[in-house]
Amino acid sequence: MRSKTAEWLDQSQYDLDTAESMYRAGRYIYSIFMCHLAVEKALKALVVEKTGKAPPKTHNLINLMKIGDSKLTDAQVRFVTRLSLAGVVTRYPEELKRTINDYPASVTEAYLKSSKDVVKCLKQQIK
């Protein structure tokens, strides 16, 4: 494994752990935002490992899936697409109260579970 790949994976795991901490603290939109970062960094690790080049400076998970030629299930691709949109909304909420209401504990828990699943799958594609 390339050293840059390992660095991206370390950061991805750190962000996933932070997402879990934010969930436990009841800071749900931050949990989802950190899920986005964790998946983004795992995808960037895949890009580095497969291409040997630095990943593009983008937050677009859909493009990163394509560039890294990720092998995700259809359900995982649908989730990553939803997460890509949620990452923007939780990063830049137009109305904080509405965004908080849109992402309650139950929704956040599902995002966290799916994010862990996607990161695990991406790690398996690298090793």
MOPAC internal coordinates of N, CA, C and O (Angstrom, degrees):
PM7 1SCF
backbone

  N    0.0000 0     0.00 0     0.00 0    0    0    0
  C    1.4497 1     0.00 0     0.00 0    1    0    0
  C    1.5310 1   108.70 1     0.00 0    2    1    0
  O    1.2310 1   120.99 1   -43.41 1    3    2    1
  N    1.3112 1   115.71 1   136.59 1    3    2    1
  C    1.4643 1   121.31 1   179.04 1    5    3    2
  C    1.5360 1   109.94 1   -67.64 1    6    5    3
  O    1.2310 1   120.45 1   -30.18 1    7    6    5
  N    1.3100 1   116.75 1   149.82 1    7    6    5
  C    1.4732 1   120.31 1  -179.19 1    9    7    6
  C    1.5305 1   111.51 1   -63.82 1   10    9    7
  O    1.2310 1   120.13 1   143.36 1   11   10    9
  N    1.3180 1   117.36 1   -36.64 1   11   10    9
  C    1.4748 1   120.49 1   178.52 1   13   11   10
  C    1.5269 1   110.40 1   -67.52 1   14   13   11
  O    1.2310 1   120.57 1   144.73 1   15   14   13
  N    1.3203 1   116.51 1   -35.27 1   15   14   13
  C    1.4634 1   120.37 1   176.51 1   17   15   14
  C    1.5205 1   109.54 1   -62.12 1   18   17   15
  O    1.2310 1   120.83 1   133.03 1   19   18   17
  N    1.3254 1   116.02 1   -46.97 1   19   18   17
  C    1.4680 1   120.96 1  -179.89 1   21   19   18
  C    1.5267 1   111.07 1   -60.74 1   22   21   19
  O    1.2310 1   120.57 1   140.94 1   23   22   21
  N    1.3164 1   116.51 1   -39.06 1   23   22   21
  C    1.4736 1   120.20 1   178.92 1   25   23   22
  C    1.5284 1   110.89 1   -63.45 1   26   25   23
  O    1.2310 1   120.46 1   134.85 1   27   26   25
  N    1.3381 1   116.72 1   -45.15 1   27   26   25
  C    1.4666 1   119.72 1   178.00 1   29   27   26
  C    1.5317 1   110.50 1   -61.51 1   30   29   27
  O    1.2310 1   120.43 1   139.95 1   31   30   29
  N    1.3186 1   116.79 1   -40.05 1   31   30   29
  C    1.4687 1   119.79 1   179.71 1   33   31   30
  C    1.5263 1   111.42 1   -67.39 1   34   33   31
  O    1.2310 1   119.95 1   140.98 1   35   34   33
  N    1.3222 1   117.70 1   -39.02 1   35   34   33
  C    1.4672 1   120.68 1   176.11 1   37   35   34
  C    1.5293 1   110.65 1   -60.61 1   38   37   35
  O    1.2310 1   120.89 1   135.52 1   39   38   37
  N    1.3200 1   115.91 1   -44.48 1   39   38   37
  C    1.4657 1   119.81 1   179.13 1   41   39   38
  C    1.5255 1   110.91 1   -65.62 1   42   41   39
  O    1.2310 1   120.48 1   140.82 1   43   42   41
  N    1.3170 1   116.68 1   -39.18 1   43   42   41
  C    1.4599 1   120.77 1   177.85 1   45   43   42
  C    1.5253 1   110.84 1   -59.58 1   46   45   43
  O    1.2310 1   120.59 1   134.10 1   47   46   45
  N    1.3271 1   116.48 1   -45.90 1   47   46   45
  C    1.4646 1   120.19 1   179.92 1   49   47   46
  C    1.5252 1   111.23 1   -65.34 1   50   49   47
  O    1.2310 1   120.46 1   140.21 1   51   50   49
  N    1.3121 1   116.73 1   -39.79 1   51   50   49
  C    1.4675 1   121.02 1   177.54 1   53   51   50
  C    1.5306 1   110.01 1   -59.59 1   54   53   51
  O    1.2310 1   120.68 1   135.39 1   55   54   53
  N    1.3393 1   116.31 1   -44.61 1   55   54   53
  C    1.4614 1   120.77 1   179.75 1   57   55   54
  C    1.5252 1   111.45 1   -67.33 1   58   57   55
  O    1.2310 1   120.06 1   143.58 1   59   58   57
  N    1.3160 1   117.49 1   -36.42 1   59   58   57
  C    1.4617 1   121.03 1   177.25 1   61   59   58
  C    1.5295 1   110.14 1   -65.80 1   62   61   59
  O    1.2310 1   120.28 1   138.38 1   63   62   61
  N    1.3176 1   117.08 1   -41.62 1   63   62   61
  C    1.4672 1   120.84 1   175.94 1   65   63   62
  C    1.5319 1   110.65 1   -62.82 1   66   65   63
  O    1.2310 1   120.58 1   141.35 1   67   66   65
  N    1.3259 1   116.49 1   -38.65 1   67   66   65
  C    1.4618 1   120.90 1   177.84 1   69   67   66
  C    1.5225 1   110.47 1   -66.98 1   70   69   67
  O    1.2310 1   120.06 1   141.53 1   71   70   69
  N    1.3227 1   117.50 1   -38.47 1   71   70   69
  C    1.4672 1   121.17 1   176.42 1   73   71   70
  C    1.5257 1   110.13 1   -59.35 1   74   73   71
  O    1.2310 1   120.88 1   137.87 1   75   74   73
  N    1.3144 1   115.92 1   -42.13 1   75   74   73
  C    1.4716 1   120.97 1   177.59 1   77   75   74
  C    1.5339 1   110.30 1   -63.11 1   78   77   75
  O    1.2310 1   120.19 1   136.32 1   79   78   77
  N    1.3109 1   117.24 1   -43.68 1   79   78   77
  C    1.4707 1   121.24 1   178.75 1   81   79   78
  C    1.5253 1   111.37 1   -62.94 1   82   81   79
  O    1.2310 1   120.57 1   136.98 1   83   82   81
  N    1.3128 1   116.51 1   -43.02 1   83   82   81
  C    1.4613 1   120.43 1   178.71 1   85   83   82
  C    1.5315 1   110.79 1   -64.94 1   86   85   83
  O    1.2310 1   120.27 1   142.78 1   87   86   85
  N    1.3117 1   117.10 1   -37.22 1   87   86   85
  C    1.4671 1   120.94 1   176.60 1   89   87   86
  C    1.5283 1   109.83 1   -62.08 1   90   89   87
  O    1.2310 1   120.59 1   131.02 1   91   90   89
  N    1.3280 1   116.47 1   -48.98 1   91   90   89
  C    1.4726 1   120.35 1  -179.38 1   93   91   90
  C    1.5299 1   111.43 1   -62.85 1   94   93   91
  O    1.2310 1   120.38 1   150.36 1   95   94   93
  N    1.3254 1   116.89 1   -29.64 1   95   94   93
  C    1.4663 1   121.43 1   179.55 1   97   95   94
  C    1.5300 1   112.36 1   -82.87 1   98   97   95
  O    1.2310 1   120.24 1   174.90 1   99   98   97
  N    1.3350 1   117.14 1    -5.10 1   99   98   97
  C    1.4581 1   120.54 1  -179.30 1  101   99   98
  C    1.5151 1   113.84 1    79.67 1  102  101   99
  O    1.2310 1   120.38 1  -164.03 1  103  102  101
  N    1.3131 1   116.88 1    15.97 1  103  102  101
  C    1.4680 1   122.14 1   178.71 1  105  103  102
  C    1.5256 1   107.60 1   -98.40 1  106  105  103
  O    1.2310 1   121.56 1  -107.28 1  107  106  105
  N    1.3351 1   114.63 1    72.72 1  107  106  105
  C    1.4598 1   121.09 1  -166.27 1  109  107  106
  C    1.5233 1   114.44 1   -66.91 1  110  109  107
  O    1.2310 1   119.99 1   139.61 1  111  110  109
  N    1.3341 1   117.62 1   -40.39 1  111  110  109
  C    1.4706 1   115.98 1  -178.81 1  113  111  110
  C    1.5278 1   110.90 1   -68.92 1  114  113  111
  O    1.2310 1   120.37 1   149.46 1  115  114  113
  N    1.3278 1   116.90 1   -30.54 1  115  114  113
  C    1.4628 1   118.89 1   175.29 1  117  115  114
  C    1.5219 1   110.92 1   -70.95 1  118  117  115
  O    1.2310 1   120.48 1   147.06 1  119  118  117
  N    1.3148 1   116.68 1   -32.94 1  119  118  117
  C    1.4623 1   120.37 1   176.03 1  121  119  118
  C    1.5274 1   110.05 1   -61.66 1  122  121  119
  O    1.2310 1   120.71 1   133.84 1  123  122  121
  N    1.3166 1   116.25 1   -46.16 1  123  122  121
  C    1.4694 1   119.85 1  -179.96 1  125  123  122
  C    1.5271 1   110.70 1   -66.07 1  126  125  123
  O    1.2310 1   120.26 1   139.53 1  127  126  125
  N    1.3188 1   117.10 1   -40.47 1  127  126  125
  C    1.4634 1   120.03 1   177.07 1  129  127  126
  C    1.5287 1   110.59 1   -59.63 1  130  129  127
  O    1.2310 1   120.31 1   137.89 1  131  130  129
  N    1.3240 1   117.00 1   -42.11 1  131  130  129
  C    1.4652 1   120.30 1   178.90 1  133  131  130
  C    1.5312 1   111.37 1   -69.13 1  134  133  131
  O    1.2310 1   120.25 1   147.68 1  135  134  133
  N    1.3256 1   117.14 1   -32.32 1  135  134  133
  C    1.4716 1   119.88 1   173.62 1  137  135  134
  C    1.5247 1   109.53 1   -60.40 1  138  137  135
  O    1.2310 1   120.94 1   136.61 1  139  138  137
  N    1.3317 1   115.81 1   -43.39 1  139  138  137
  C    1.4622 1   120.32 1   178.27 1  141  139  138
  C    1.5278 1   110.15 1   -58.87 1  142  141  139
  O    1.2310 1   120.55 1   133.20 1  143  142  141
  N    1.3295 1   116.56 1   -46.80 1  143  142  141
  C    1.4633 1   119.76 1  -179.85 1  145  143  142
  C    1.5242 1   111.80 1   -63.02 1  146  145  143
  O    1.2310 1   120.45 1   139.84 1  147  146  145
  N    1.3249 1   116.75 1   -40.16 1  147  146  145
  C    1.4708 1   120.51 1  -179.49 1  149  147  146
  C    1.5254 1   111.06 1   -62.63 1  150  149  147
  O    1.2310 1   120.59 1   134.17 1  151  150  149
  N    1.3226 1   116.47 1   -45.83 1  151  150  149
  C    1.4657 1   120.20 1   179.48 1  153  151  150
  C    1.5264 1   109.77 1   -67.97 1  154  153  151
  O    1.2310 1   120.34 1   138.45 1  155  154  153
  N    1.3179 1   116.96 1   -41.55 1  155  154  153
  C    1.4702 1   120.70 1   178.32 1  157  155  154
  C    1.5280 1   111.07 1   -57.05 1  158  157  155
  O    1.2310 1   120.37 1   133.88 1  159  158  157
  N    1.3069 1   116.89 1   -46.12 1  159  158  157
  C    1.4657 1   120.32 1  -177.60 1  161  159  158
  C    1.5279 1   111.94 1   -70.86 1  162  161  159
  O    1.2310 1   120.13 1   146.39 1  163  162  161
  N    1.3229 1   117.35 1   -33.61 1  163  162  161
  C    1.4682 1   119.66 1   174.98 1  165  163  162
  C    1.5278 1   109.94 1   -66.13 1  166  165  163
  O    1.2310 1   120.38 1   140.53 1  167  166  165
  N    1.3295 1   116.88 1   -39.47 1  167  166  165
  C    1.4650 1   120.21 1   176.60 1  169  167  166
  C    1.5295 1   110.75 1   -65.60 1  170  169  167
  O    1.2310 1   120.28 1   141.30 1  171  170  169
  N    1.3184 1   117.08 1   -38.70 1  171  170  169
  C    1.4660 1   120.09 1   177.94 1  173  171  170
  C    1.5245 1   110.68 1   -66.03 1  174  173  171
  O    1.2310 1   120.29 1   145.26 1  175  174  173
  N    1.3244 1   117.05 1   -34.74 1  175  174  173
  C    1.4688 1   120.43 1   174.83 1  177  175  174
  C    1.5257 1   110.02 1   -61.36 1  178  177  175
  O    1.2310 1   120.66 1   137.55 1  179  178  177
  N    1.3191 1   116.34 1   -42.45 1  179  178  177
  C    1.4614 1   121.11 1   179.06 1  181  179  178
  C    1.5309 1   110.63 1   -63.03 1  182  181  179
  O    1.2310 1   120.67 1   137.38 1  183  182  181
  N    1.3271 1   116.33 1   -42.62 1  183  182  181
  C    1.4683 1   120.85 1   178.57 1  185  183  182
  C    1.5301 1   110.24 1   -60.31 1  186  185  183
  O    1.2310 1   120.30 1   132.57 1  187  186  185
  N    1.3179 1   117.03 1   -47.43 1  187  186  185
  C    1.4684 1   121.06 1  -179.95 1  189  187  186
  C    1.5218 1   110.40 1   -60.41 1  190  189  187
  O    1.2310 1   120.81 1   133.73 1  191  190  189
  N    1.3228 1   116.07 1   -46.27 1  191  190  189
  C    1.4638 1   119.94 1  -176.08 1  193  191  190
  C    1.5265 1   111.75 1   -65.37 1  194  193  191
  O    1.2310 1   120.54 1   140.33 1  195  194  193
  N    1.3293 1   116.58 1   -39.67 1  195  194  193
  C    1.4695 1   119.51 1  -176.78 1  197  195  194
  C    1.5225 1   113.49 1   -80.80 1  198  197  195
  O    1.2310 1   120.35 1   146.18 1  199  198  197
  N    1.3408 1   116.93 1   -33.82 1  199  198  197
  C    1.4681 1   119.14 1  -174.12 1  201  199  198
  C    1.5221 1   113.39 1  -103.44 1  202  201  199
  O    1.2310 1   120.19 1   158.52 1  203  202  201
  N    1.3264 1   117.24 1   -21.48 1  203  202  201
  C    1.4545 1   120.38 1  -175.48 1  205  203  202
  C    1.5192 1   112.92 1    74.45 1  206  205  203
  O    1.2310 1   120.66 1  -171.12 1  207  206  205
  N    1.3284 1   116.35 1     8.88 1  207  206  205
  C    1.4624 1   121.79 1  -178.59 1  209  207  206
  C    1.5215 1   110.06 1  -118.12 1  210  209  207
  O    1.2310 1   121.28 1   -20.86 1  211  210  209
  N    1.3209 1   115.16 1   159.14 1  211  210  209
  C    1.4632 1   120.14 1   175.62 1  213  211  210
  C    1.5266 1   109.10 1   -64.07 1  214  213  211
  O    1.2310 1   120.31 1   -38.98 1  215  214  213
  N    1.3187 1   117.02 1   141.02 1  215  214  213
  C    1.4618 1   119.39 1   178.63 1  217  215  214
  C    1.5262 1   110.40 1   -71.31 1  218  217  215
  O    1.2310 1   120.20 1   -23.37 1  219  218  217
  N    1.3240 1   117.23 1   156.63 1  219  218  217
  C    1.4632 1   119.10 1   178.23 1  221  219  218
  C    1.5243 1   110.75 1   -66.20 1  222  221  219
  O    1.2310 1   121.02 1   -27.62 1  223  222  221
  N    1.3113 1   115.65 1   152.38 1  223  222  221
  C    1.4690 1   121.13 1   178.03 1  225  223  222
  C    1.5208 1   107.72 1   -83.02 1  226  225  223
  O    1.2310 1   121.62 1   -97.76 1  227  226  225
  N    1.3210 1   114.50 1    82.24 1  227  226  225
  C    1.4544 1   121.48 1  -178.98 1  229  227  226
  C    1.5184 1   109.09 1  -142.20 1  230  229  227
  O    1.2310 1   121.30 1   -23.89 1  231  230  229
  N    1.3180 1   115.12 1   156.11 1  231  230  229
  C    1.4639 1   121.06 1   174.02 1  233  231  230
  C    1.5260 1   110.20 1  -106.69 1  234  233  231
  O    1.2310 1   120.34 1  -175.35 1  235  234  233
  N    1.3288 1   116.95 1     4.65 1  235  234  233
  C    1.4580 1   121.94 1  -176.00 1  237  235  234
  C    1.5310 1   110.16 1   -78.99 1  238  237  235
  O    1.2310 1   121.08 1   -76.56 1  239  238  237
  N    1.3155 1   115.54 1   103.44 1  239  238  237
  C    1.4587 1   120.90 1  -176.89 1  241  239  238
  C    1.5223 1   112.24 1   -65.32 1  242  241  239
  O    1.2310 1   120.38 1   147.01 1  243  242  241
  N    1.3030 1   116.88 1   -32.99 1  243  242  241
  C    1.4683 1   120.92 1  -178.46 1  245  243  242
  C    1.5287 1   109.87 1   -65.11 1  246  245  243
  O    1.2310 1   120.39 1   134.59 1  247  246  245
  N    1.3304 1   116.87 1   -45.41 1  247  246  245
  C    1.4647 1   119.95 1   177.55 1  249  247  246
  C    1.5188 1   111.39 1   -64.38 1  250  249  247
  O    1.2310 1   120.38 1   140.20 1  251  250  249
  N    1.3241 1   116.88 1   -39.80 1  251  250  249
  C    1.4640 1   119.99 1   179.45 1  253  251  250
  C    1.5275 1   111.54 1   -64.59 1  254  253  251
  O    1.2310 1   120.33 1   143.55 1  255  254  253
  N    1.3376 1   116.98 1   -36.45 1  255  254  253
  C    1.4744 1   119.62 1   176.06 1  257  255  254
  C    1.5208 1   110.27 1   -60.13 1  258  257  255
  O    1.2310 1   120.86 1   137.56 1  259  258  257
  N    1.3298 1   115.97 1   -42.44 1  259  258  257
  C    1.4660 1   120.60 1  -178.75 1  261  259  258
  C    1.5280 1   111.39 1   -68.13 1  262  261  259
  O    1.2310 1   120.54 1   132.76 1  263  262  261
  N    1.3168 1   116.57 1   -47.24 1  263  262  261
  C    1.4679 1   120.59 1  -177.85 1  265  263  262
  C    1.5224 1   110.94 1   -61.66 1  266  265  263
  O    1.2310 1   120.68 1   139.77 1  267  266  265
  N    1.3295 1   116.31 1   -40.23 1  267  266  265
  C    1.4636 1   120.89 1  -179.35 1  269  267  266
  C    1.5099 1   113.98 1   -83.62 1  270  269  267
  O    1.2310 1   120.78 1   177.83 1  271  270  269
  N    1.3401 1   116.12 1    -2.17 1  271  270  269
  C    1.4669 1   120.97 1  -178.58 1  273  271  270
  C    1.5361 1   110.06 1    49.50 1  274  273  271
  O    1.2310 1   121.62 1  -129.50 1  275  274  273
  N    1.3275 1   114.50 1    50.50 1  275  274  273
  C    1.4670 1   119.95 1  -177.30 1  277  275  274
  C    1.5224 1   110.45 1   -67.17 1  278  277  275
  O    1.2310 1   121.57 1   -34.40 1  279  278  277
  N    1.2982 1   114.60 1   145.60 1  279  278  277
  C    1.4652 1   122.03 1   179.02 1  281  279  278
  C    1.5237 1   107.79 1  -107.91 1  282  281  279
  O    1.2310 1   121.07 1  -101.46 1  283  282  281
  N    1.3220 1   115.55 1    78.54 1  283  282  281
  C    1.4551 1   121.50 1   178.92 1  285  283  282
  C    1.5192 1   109.46 1  -106.87 1  286  285  283
  O    1.2310 1   120.80 1   -24.67 1  287  286  285
  N    1.3141 1   116.08 1   155.33 1  287  286  285
  C    1.4601 1   120.14 1   176.24 1  289  287  286
  C    1.5282 1   108.80 1   -69.94 1  290  289  287
  O    1.2310 1   120.87 1   -14.83 1  291  290  289
  N    1.3222 1   115.94 1   165.17 1  291  290  289
  C    1.4669 1   119.77 1   177.30 1  293  291  290
  C    1.5268 1   110.85 1   -58.65 1  294  293  291
  O    1.2310 1   120.53 1   139.14 1  295  294  293
  N    1.3222 1   116.59 1   -40.86 1  295  294  293
  C    1.4702 1   120.60 1   179.40 1  297  295  294
  C    1.5275 1   110.65 1   -63.93 1  298  297  295
  O    1.2310 1   120.27 1   140.05 1  299  298  297
  N    1.3152 1   117.09 1   -39.95 1  299  298  297
  C    1.4664 1   120.56 1   178.45 1  301  299  298
  C    1.5242 1   111.22 1   -66.79 1  302  301  299
  O    1.2310 1   120.31 1   140.23 1  303  302  301
  N    1.3211 1   117.01 1   -39.77 1  303  302  301
  C    1.4685 1   120.60 1   177.77 1  305  303  302
  C    1.5289 1   109.74 1   -63.18 1  306  305  303
  O    1.2310 1   120.19 1   136.82 1  307  306  305
  N    1.3285 1   117.25 1   -43.18 1  307  306  305
  C    1.4703 1   120.28 1   177.58 1  309  307  306
  C    1.5292 1   110.53 1   -61.01 1  310  309  307
  O    1.2310 1   120.79 1   137.82 1  311  310  309
  N    1.3300 1   116.09 1   -42.18 1  311  310  309
  C    1.4613 1   119.15 1   178.87 1  313  311  310
  C    1.5279 1   110.95 1   -63.69 1  314  313  311
  O    1.2310 1   119.91 1   132.83 1  315  314  313
  N    1.3219 1   117.78 1   -47.17 1  315  314  313
  C    1.4699 1   120.86 1  -178.73 1  317  315  314
  C    1.5287 1   110.16 1   -60.97 1  318  317  315
  O    1.2310 1   120.00 1   144.76 1  319  318  317
  N    1.3169 1   117.61 1   -35.24 1  319  318  317
  C    1.4647 1   121.39 1   176.35 1  321  319  318
  C    1.5270 1   110.07 1   -63.32 1  322  321  319
  O    1.2310 1   120.35 1   134.61 1  323  322  321
  N    1.3400 1   116.94 1   -45.39 1  323  322  321
  C    1.4713 1   120.94 1   177.05 1  325  323  322
  C    1.5298 1   110.84 1   -63.41 1  326  325  323
  O    1.2310 1   120.75 1   137.87 1  327  326  325
  N    1.3229 1   116.18 1   -42.13 1  327  326  325
  C    1.4632 1   120.87 1  -179.52 1  329  327  326
  C    1.5254 1   110.87 1   -63.99 1  330  329  327
  O    1.2310 1   120.22 1   143.33 1  331  330  329
  N    1.3161 1   117.19 1   -36.67 1  331  330  329
  C    1.4622 1   121.11 1   178.71 1  333  331  330
  C    1.5307 1   110.19 1   -59.92 1  334  333  331
  O    1.2310 1   120.77 1   137.90 1  335  334  333
  N    1.3205 1   116.14 1   -42.10 1  335  334  333
  C    1.4686 1   120.69 1   178.16 1  337  335  334
  C    1.5248 1   110.81 1   -71.01 1  338  337  335
  O    1.2310 1   120.40 1   137.48 1  339  338  337
  N    1.3305 1   116.84 1   -42.52 1  339  338  337
  C    1.4672 1   121.04 1  -179.41 1  341  339  338
  C    1.5228 1   111.10 1   -63.93 1  342  341  339
  O    1.2310 1   120.38 1   147.72 1  343  342  341
  N    1.3170 1   116.88 1   -32.28 1  343  342  341
  C    1.4589 1   120.48 1   179.49 1  345  343  342
  C    1.5164 1   112.21 1   -61.06 1  346  345  343
  O    1.2310 1   120.57 1   142.98 1  347  346  345
  N    1.3222 1   116.51 1   -37.02 1  347  346  345
  C    1.4649 1   120.67 1   178.75 1  349  347  346
  C    1.5268 1   109.97 1   -71.27 1  350  349  347
  O    1.2310 1   120.55 1   133.75 1  351  350  349
  N    1.3245 1   116.56 1   -46.25 1  351  350  349
  C    1.4671 1   121.57 1  -177.43 1  353  351  350
  C    1.5272 1   111.33 1   -63.87 1  354  353  351
  O    1.2310 1   120.49 1   139.89 1  355  354  353
  N    1.3303 1   116.68 1   -40.11 1  355  354  353
  C    1.4651 1   119.13 1  -178.49 1  357  355  354
  C    1.5256 1   112.14 1   -79.22 1  358  357  355
  O    1.2310 1   120.43 1   157.28 1  359  358  357
  N    1.3009 1   116.78 1   -22.72 1  359  358  357
  C    1.4698 1   120.33 1   177.55 1  361  359  358
  C    1.5238 1   110.38 1   -78.90 1  362  361  359
  O    1.2310 1   120.77 1   139.47 1  363  362  361
  N    1.3294 1   116.13 1   -40.53 1  363  362  361
  C    1.4612 1   121.94 1  -176.79 1  365  363  362
  C    1.5244 1   110.24 1  -129.00 1  366  365  363
  O    1.2310 1   119.55 1  -111.75 1  367  366  365
  N    1.3335 1   118.47 1    68.25 1  367  366  365
  C    1.4703 1   118.70 1  -178.36 1  369  367  366
  C    1.5291 1   111.29 1   -66.39 1  370  369  367
  O    1.2310 1   121.20 1   -45.38 1  371  370  369
  N    1.3339 1   115.31 1   134.62 1  371  370  369
  C    1.4606 1   119.29 1   176.42 1  373  371  370
  C    1.5226 1   109.89 1   -72.57 1  374  373  371
  O    1.2310 1   121.11 1   139.20 1  375  374  373
  N    1.3376 1   115.48 1   -40.80 1  375  374  373
  C    1.4611 1   121.47 1   177.25 1  377  375  374
  C    1.5241 1   107.17 1  -133.22 1  378  377  375
  O    1.2310 1   120.51 1   -68.21 1  379  378  377
  N    1.3030 1   116.63 1   111.79 1  379  378  377
  C    1.4564 1   121.35 1  -174.35 1  381  379  378
  C    1.5271 1   112.48 1   -56.84 1  382  381  379
  O    1.2310 1   119.98 1   131.85 1  383  382  381
  N    1.3296 1   117.64 1   -48.15 1  383  382  381
  C    1.4695 1   120.19 1  -177.37 1  385  383  382
  C    1.5252 1   111.50 1   -61.14 1  386  385  383
  O    1.2310 1   120.40 1   138.46 1  387  386  385
  N    1.3218 1   116.84 1   -41.54 1  387  386  385
  C    1.4652 1   119.98 1   179.54 1  389  387  386
  C    1.5293 1   110.40 1   -65.31 1  390  389  387
  O    1.2310 1   120.60 1   137.68 1  391  390  389
  N    1.3148 1   116.46 1   -42.32 1  391  390  389
  C    1.4643 1   120.08 1   179.73 1  393  391  390
  C    1.5211 1   110.37 1   -63.78 1  394  393  391
  O    1.2310 1   120.24 1   137.30 1  395  394  393
  N    1.3210 1   117.14 1   -42.70 1  395  394  393
  C    1.4683 1   120.56 1   177.05 1  397  395  394
  C    1.5249 1   110.30 1   -59.72 1  398  397  395
  O    1.2310 1   120.30 1   137.67 1  399  398  397
  N    1.3269 1   117.04 1   -42.33 1  399  398  397
  C    1.4719 1   120.91 1   178.64 1  401  399  398
  C    1.5228 1   112.33 1   -66.76 1  402  401  399
  O    1.2310 1   120.19 1   148.22 1  403  402  401
  N    1.3197 1   117.25 1   -31.78 1  403  402  401
  C    1.4705 1   121.51 1  -179.48 1  405  403  402
  C    1.5295 1   112.71 1   -73.21 1  406  405  403
  O    1.2310 1   120.37 1   159.78 1  407  406  405
  N    1.3249 1   116.90 1   -20.22 1  407  406  405
  C    1.4657 1   121.30 1  -177.08 1  409  407  406
  C    1.5338 1   111.02 1  -126.75 1  410  409  407
  O    1.2310 1   120.52 1  -111.12 1  411  410  409
  N    1.3433 1   116.61 1    68.88 1  411  410  409
  C    1.4660 1   120.06 1   177.91 1  413  411  410
  C    1.5326 1   110.78 1   -73.61 1  414  413  411
  O    1.2310 1   120.92 1     0.05 1  415  414  413
  N    1.3126 1   115.85 1  -179.95 1  415  414  413
  C    1.4701 1   121.87 1  -177.01 1  417  415  414
  C    1.5225 1   112.31 1   -54.28 1  418  417  415
  O    1.2310 1   120.21 1   135.12 1  419  418  417
  N    1.3256 1   117.21 1   -44.88 1  419  418  417
  C    1.4722 1   119.87 1  -176.12 1  421  419  418
  C    1.5254 1   111.90 1   -63.75 1  422  421  419
  O    1.2310 1   120.34 1   138.90 1  423  422  421
  N    1.3110 1   116.95 1   -41.10 1  423  422  421
  C    1.4674 1   121.47 1   178.91 1  425  423  422
  C    1.5304 1   109.56 1   -68.00 1  426  425  423
  O    1.2310 1   121.03 1   135.52 1  427  426  425
  N    1.3083 1   115.64 1   -44.48 1  427  426  425
  C    1.4650 1   120.46 1  -179.35 1  429  427  426
  C    1.5198 1   111.20 1   -63.03 1  430  429  427
  O    1.2310 1   120.55 1   139.42 1  431  430  429
  N    1.3184 1   116.55 1   -40.58 1  431  430  429
  C    1.4670 1   120.23 1   178.56 1  433  431  430
  C    1.5273 1   110.89 1   -59.64 1  434  433  431
  O    1.2310 1   120.60 1   138.86 1  435  434  433
  N    1.3367 1   116.46 1   -41.14 1  435  434  433
  C    1.4665 1   120.56 1   178.80 1  437  435  434
  C    1.5336 1   110.79 1   -66.21 1  438  437  435
  O    1.2310 1   120.24 1   138.67 1  439  438  437
  N    1.3275 1   117.14 1   -41.33 1  439  438  437
  C    1.4686 1   120.81 1   177.30 1  441  439  438
  C    1.5237 1   110.60 1   -62.01 1  442  441  439
  O    1.2310 1   120.55 1   137.89 1  443  442  441
  N    1.3191 1   116.55 1   -42.11 1  443  442  441
  C    1.4603 1   121.26 1  -179.29 1  445  443  442
  C    1.5247 1   110.85 1   -64.02 1  446  445  443
  O    1.2310 1   120.76 1   134.49 1  447  446  445
  N    1.3173 1   116.16 1   -45.51 1  447  446  445
  C    1.4691 1   120.79 1   179.39 1  449  447  446
  C    1.5289 1   110.53 1   -61.23 1  450  449  447
  O    1.2310 1   120.48 1   132.72 1  451  450  449
  N    1.3240 1   116.69 1   -47.28 1  451  450  449
  C    1.4652 1   120.55 1  -179.07 1  453  451  450
  C    1.5237 1   111.69 1   -66.60 1  454  453  451
  O    1.2310 1   120.25 1   143.74 1  455  454  453
  N    1.3162 1   117.12 1   -36.26 1  455  454  453
  C    1.4699 1   120.33 1   177.97 1  457  455  454
  C    1.5184 1   110.66 1   -63.76 1  458  457  455
  O    1.2310 1   120.43 1   136.40 1  459  458  457
  N    1.3259 1   116.79 1   -43.60 1  459  458  457
  C    1.4675 1   120.58 1   177.37 1  461  459  458
  C    1.5249 1   110.47 1   -60.05 1  462  461  459
  O    1.2310 1   120.68 1   139.27 1  463  462  461
  N    1.3166 1   116.31 1   -40.73 1  463  462  461
  C    1.4613 1   121.67 1   179.85 1  465  463  462
  C    1.5338 1   110.97 1   -63.55 1  466  465  463
  O    1.2310 1   120.61 1   134.79 1  467  466  465
  N    1.3212 1   116.43 1   -45.21 1  467  466  465
  C    1.4671 1   121.02 1  -179.36 1  469  467  466
  C    1.5305 1   110.62 1   -65.79 1  470  469  467
  O    1.2310 1   120.15 1   134.91 1  471  470  469
  N    1.3180 1   117.32 1   -45.09 1  471  470  469
  C    1.4676 1   120.23 1   179.62 1  473  471  470
  C    1.5225 1   109.98 1   -61.08 1  474  473  471
  O    1.2310 1   120.20 1   137.06 1  475  474  473
  N    1.3106 1   117.22 1   -42.94 1  475  474  473
  C    1.4725 1   121.02 1   178.35 1  477  475  474
  C    1.5283 1   110.58 1   -60.14 1  478  477  475
  O    1.2310 1   120.41 1   135.37 1  479  478  477
  N    1.3173 1   116.83 1   -44.63 1  479  478  477
  C    1.4644 1   121.60 1   179.85 1  481  479  478
  C    1.5326 1   110.82 1   -62.78 1  482  481  479
  O    1.2310 1   120.40 1   137.25 1  483  482  481
  N    1.3235 1   116.85 1   -42.75 1  483  482  481
  C    1.4652 1   120.46 1   179.79 1  485  483  482
  C    1.5249 1   111.05 1   -65.65 1  486  485  483
  O    1.2310 1   120.34 1   139.99 1  487  486  485
  N    1.3282 1   116.95 1   -40.01 1  487  486  485
  C    1.4689 1   120.22 1   177.05 1  489  487  486
  C    1.5263 1   110.91 1   -60.65 1  490  489  487
  O    1.2310 1   120.54 1   140.49 1  491  490  489
  N    1.3133 1   116.58 1   -39.51 1  491  490  489
  C    1.4673 1   120.61 1   179.60 1  493  491  490
  C    1.5229 1   111.25 1   -65.38 1  494  493  491
  O    1.2310 1   120.30 1   149.53 1  495  494  493
  N    1.3223 1   117.03 1   -30.47 1  495  494  493
  C    1.4652 1   120.37 1   178.79 1  497  495  494
  C    1.5314 1   111.62 1   -73.62 1  498  497  495
  O    1.2310 1   120.66 1   159.40 1  499  498  497
  N    1.3072 1   116.34 1   -20.60 1  499  498  497
  C    1.4629 1   120.94 1  -178.38 1  501  499  498
  C    1.5191 1   111.03 1   -87.70 1  502  501  499
  O    1.2310 1   119.65 1   142.71 1  503  502  501
  N    1.3090 1   118.28 1   -37.29 1  503  502  501
  C    1.4735 1   121.70 1  -174.12 1  505  503  502
  C    1.4986 1   112.79 1   -77.85 1  506  505  503
  O    1.2310 1   120.10 1   180.00 1  507  506  505

